[in-house]
Amino acid sequence: MVEFPSPAFAEALCRELNGSEGYRRSARGWRWPILFKVSDMQPPKGFILDLYEGECRGTRWVDDASREQADYVLSASRDTWLSVIRGDLHPMRAILEGRIRLERGSYATIARYTRAAMEIVAAARRALGAP
């Protein structure tokens, strides 16, 4: 079992995505890295997933996410991220409510990939060792 957030979690998530046929199908057309930022850590920590056409091509841990950029930047507190991963909060609802902030990237594009977002959540749950 790995801890969230951590480099081990990011690597486990990338592996889970690459093993998911559902993610591969639902993320066709997605070609942008995403920085997942944990905003209530000082400094904000996070990880970048290099996502391209249904594949996770790699990940990089970021000790100070305030200094990093990616095509898409999603920022939330640790508790919010964990609520999403546990399935207590839908990721798109969290974005619309402002609990997850889209700091960079297109809302319209994100909305087209709702199914892929749900596959990422399921993979994150598996990466944490949860059913």
N, C-alpha and C positions, 0 to 999 in steps of 0.2 A: 504494500500500500504506500502511496506517495502523498505528500502534503501539497496543498494549494495555498499560495502559488510557490512554485519552485522550478528549477531547471529540470528535475526529474519528472515533474508533472507535464511540463511542456513536451518533453521527449515522448512520454507515454501517450499523450494526446495525439501527437503526430503519428505514432505507430498505429493507434486505434483508428485514426482516420484512413490510413493507408490500407487497413484491413476491412474497411466498411464498403461494401458494394452500394449500399444506400447513399453514402456520402459521395461516392464516385459518380453515381448517376445524377444526384440532385445538384452537384456543384459544377456540372459541365458548363463552361462559359465563364466561370469565375477565374480571374487571372491576376489577383492583387494580394500582396502580403497584408496581414492584419496584425497590428500591435494591440494586444490585450493588456491594458494598464490597470493596476490596482492602486486606485487614487488615494486611499487612506494610509498608505505606508509612506514612511519618510526616509529617503526620497521615494516617490512612486516607483514601484517595481513592476515588471511585466515580462512579456515574451512576445516575440514575433513569430508567427507561423507563415511560412512561405507556401501559400496555397495557389495552385494552378491547375485548372481543368480537372478537378476532382482528386487531386493528389496533394499530399503534404510533402513538399520537396525538402523540408528542413525546418529547424527552429533555432532561435537564438534568444537566450536569457538576457534581460536588460536590467542592470542594477539601478539605473536612474532613467526611468521612462520619460521623464520630463525633457530629456535631451535627445530623445529618439524620434524619428519620423518613419512613417510607413504610408502606403496609399490609403489605408483605412486604419483609424485609431479609435478604439472603443475603450472607454474609461468608466470604472465603477468601483465602489468600495468592495472590500473582500467579502463582506456579508452578502452584498447583492450578487456578486459572482457565484457564491456558494448557493444562494437561493435559486439561481438559474440552473446551476449544475444539478441540484437535487430535484429539479422539476417543480418547485414551488412557485416559480415565476417564469412566464413565457418570455424569451429573449426579445421578441419584437414588441411586446407590451412594455417591457422595461425600457426600451429605447423610446417609445412613444411617450411614456410617462416621465422621461428624463432621469430615470434611475441608472440607466446606462447612457452615457453621453457619447454621441458620435462626434468626435473632435475633428475628424478628417474623413472625407469620403462622401459618397452620394447616398442619401436616404432612398432614392428611387431604385438604385441598384441593389442595395441591401434588401429592400422589400421583395424584389424578384427572387431572392434566394432564401426565402423563409424556410423551405424544406431542408436546405443545406444547413441552415442555422440550427434546426432541430437535430440534425444528424451530428453536428459538432457537439451539441449539449449531451447527446447520448454517448458519444465517444468520450467526452470529459468525465461523465459519470463512471464509465468503465475504467478510465485511466486512474480514477481515485479508488477503484476497487469496489465500487457500489454496484448493486444489481441493476 
